[in-house]
Amino acid sequence: MRFEIDSLLPAGRWGLRDSVAAAGLFAATAAVVLWQNAHLVALYDMSYVLNTSTRIAMGQLPYRDFPFVHAPLTFLVQAAIIKLTGRVYFHHVLYAGAIGGLGTVLAWRIALRTLRGRMAAAWTVSLMLAAPLVVLGIYCILPNPFYDCDCAFSILVSVWLLQRVAHEDAPVIRSAAKSHGFRALLLPSATGVALVAPMFFKQNIGLPLLAVAIGTIGVLLAVGLVRRTKAAPAAGPGVAALLAVLGGAGAAVVAGVLLLQFTVGLGNYLHWTIQFAAQRRMPGLADMVGVYREPGLLWMLPCVAVALLPMRSRLGKAWWARVVGLALLAAPFVWTLLTLFLYDDADERGDSLLALWPLLLILSAALTAFNLWRGLSLRAVAPVLVLVAINGTLMSQQLWGSTYAIWPLLVLLIAEMIGFLAEGNAGEVEVLVLGGVIAVALLVCGGFYTAGEGRLAYLQLPEGPVAHATLPELKGLSAPGPYVPEFEELLRYTAAQIPFNDGVMLIPGEEPFYFATGRAAVFPVQLFDHTTDPYSPGDAADVARARDVRWVVVKTDLQMKEDVTPDREALLKTLLSDFTLASRLRGYDVYRRR
């Protein structure tokens, strides 16, 4: 007979151990983010966010005043930090650390509620599963403020709220049953608003997620109305709560549309974030399914399929069958651990860890379909949203391995699968052992993956001492190699030689120049990239002339391994025909208009 440990505390109420665990997860994750920032920075990614946010903080409006292909919320948040605390890079590092820590805590609480009531050791197993997020949290791998990371955090918030509404024992549901008052519907309404937020952090993830959420909740509402008509017992939240979720989502969408219309123009927003972005980044079908072409699936999937037979059948009552099933389920994770000793190359080790993703996504999709077949419920909807978000992220990146911000979402799927096993023949010991093996594999291999900077292979990160910025605005900016000292030399030259009101244009724009100098960007594009740059070389020269760009700074020592400037040679030839070389700095050529 099982003893429900979690019954000692009412659901949702925190005890001392919860506070200690939450503080530990938050502090450890934030420490990893701060440690990452202390020795590296992805200038290309960070500069795009901070330069754009600086433009917004200075009063320029995206979509209307300059082309902008991304949703606005990350940039608005960073602009608010600039306005409130000034232009100091370390403030944005602290933001990344805080959001990273909160993301890990949220993922733990969602996993705990997923497992609670399905196994006695829910608290212990959920904490074990959350532990790897200390090194694989949303801001641990790419530690600079970025929209993918913020979008992942907003998804965690929406899933956490949705999960609370889904459970019958949630305080708001109990209150609704007693009072039917307005206050009782605040949580469902807030959940609806939260479901809209990811769309305004990253549209190609948030839009599908919102569409699926609205569709499934609409079906649930229809089922609830039928049950009410037939006087059948209702499961999960009532009709009023579901209506409140849809109402909150609808109100948030309407508010967002009106705000866009009266500030930047809804047509401008749709053109740049939907039409232009899709034209430049929409992946083909081969790219969409390419993430599942993992050779390791040829042996991993059969192992899991065989393992599930004893775990979910009468055969599982035999102890030896459960042990065999446990060994087969753990095999992919044990193999991932062994590759740390078998492979010398860090890339091969990283690939072995990432090979777990297609396996777990396929298994989770099958389990989610099975749960929906058993009965449509709001609790069964949450894994659907997580799967949509993960696949949307992988497809939008068009790069297998771009999982840097969504490891917490994978942990939620793992928690759901472990809960499924706990409901079957798997005993507490087997589930604890399996959870421990998964946690150790992800924690150890994830630690090597994060420390090895495998995801940041597109950057040049030379071995040797780390250079730290000395200028006050760049406090906290660090990177190996010459890039930080070279950038500070450019800033000192700019302060001494370039009048403050002269327009300056940077190619490709790999550094936070406008953030560091506080100068207004006059050229519409601050990062020359196929995704963000709508101009041909001739158009760029015409715009630079029309906007009275007086100086052009060309970076000659890129941190990026590949120069992504579209038609770089043609652009420089056309643009610099009106300019003359003014100075040649370490890493930069500075040109002045004739």
SULUR-V534921 format. One line per field, one symbol per residue. psi: psi as a letter, one per 20 degrees, with the letter a starting at -180 (. if undefined). A space follows every 10 residues. Layout:
# SULUR-V534921
psi: ???
This chain:
# SULUR-V534921
psi: pqpngiihpq pippaghggg gghggggggh hgghgghijq pngggghggh gghggghjiq prhghqppjq qigghhghhg gghhirnphh hhghgggghg ghgggghghg hghhhpiiqh kgggghhghh ghihikrhjh gnjqpqhggh ggghggghgg ghhhhhphjp hhgghhhghk rghhjgghgh ggghhhghhj gohighghgg ggggghhggh ggghhghghj kqpqpaqagg gghhghgggg hggggggggg gjfiohgggh gghfggghhh ioqrhhhgih ijmohihhhg ghggghhhgh hkrhhiiphh hhggggghhi ghhgghghih hhphphghgg hgghihghgh ggghgggghg hhhhpprhhi hghghggggg hhghhhhkop iljhijhhhh hhhghhhhhg hhiciprggg gggghggggg ghgghhghgg hikhhkiiqo nqqaqpppqi qghjpipqqq ajgghghhgg ghgghhhoqh ippppppiki qmghghhjqp phphpiooqh hioiqrgghg ggghghjloh qpoppinqhp hpojpplggh ghgggjhjrq phqoroiqpp qpp.
